[in-house]
Amino acid sequence: MNPTDRKRARRETTGFILITLLIGFLAALLLGACGSQEQKYLALQAQAQAEARAADARIAEANSRAAQAQAAAQAAQSEAERARWAAERDRWQAELADAQAQREKALAWAQVEVSKQEKYNIAAANQPALTAYLLLGLGGAIAFLLIVVVIKLANDRATSNDNWRRQQETRHAQLLETLVLASATGAVRPDLAASAARGYLGQGQQPGGYLPAEPQNPGGPPMGYLPPGPVGPGHRRGGRPPGHGPAPWHKETRIIGQDPDAWNEWE
């Protein structure tokens, strides 16, 4: 895979891991919330019962003060004193009504919390099965995401390989076209062009534009290799010029487009 595909694969793998961790975290929160509801309902019930007890205390005090005010009003000697105690009695009767309303509200609240706790107890009895279903669904979701990621990575790798193969085929076709044109125009000898094509298609092009080594021919030079230079004065038939000449054929660096008559200049 090329660097871009590798980076995309790493990003997708990291995303899959993060999504898996997020799903697991949400599942843990859900299970923890189910386990903490009981304490919440019990605390709310205790608060409602405390408010009901406070309302009962207010009711008792209001009843007592209202009775005292009523008795004082009846025993009053003057009209003004009787009116003052009657107003005090009315104030405590209003306090009594407010305390009774508070008590009813607290009792209703406590009843609601008791009903919620009963529903929770029923759900808690089924919690093991619900937990199993939740974990099963979580495992299925993770497996599905894993399959999707694996398929995506496989498709990306196949696409990258196809692109690389098409690029290689294009390069091979361009090289062959170049060799054919060079051979047709005489820039490269046909046998050298054929040797270059065989070597390139067999082993790939080497850095710097040099041709790869040609297939070895046991007992002789490489296949497609012809001793350069015509036969003439100062030349050995089928060999190289005398004197300090180029390197032997198996150590020689050959370049596409090299002039085949360059050997004649070495004497």
Secondary structure by P-SEA (a helix, b strand, c coil): ccaaaaaaaaaaaaaaaaaaaaaaaaaaaaaaaaaaaaaaaaaaaaaaaaaaaaaaaaaaaaaaaaaaaaaaaaacccaaaaaaaaaaaaaaaaaaaaaaaaaaaaaaaaaaaaaaaaaaaaaaaaaaaaaaaaaaaaaaaaaaaaaaaaaaaaaaaaaaaaaaaaaaaaaaaaaaaaaaaaaaaccccaaaaaaaaaaaaaccccccccccccccccccccccccccccccccccccccccccccccccccccccccccccccccc
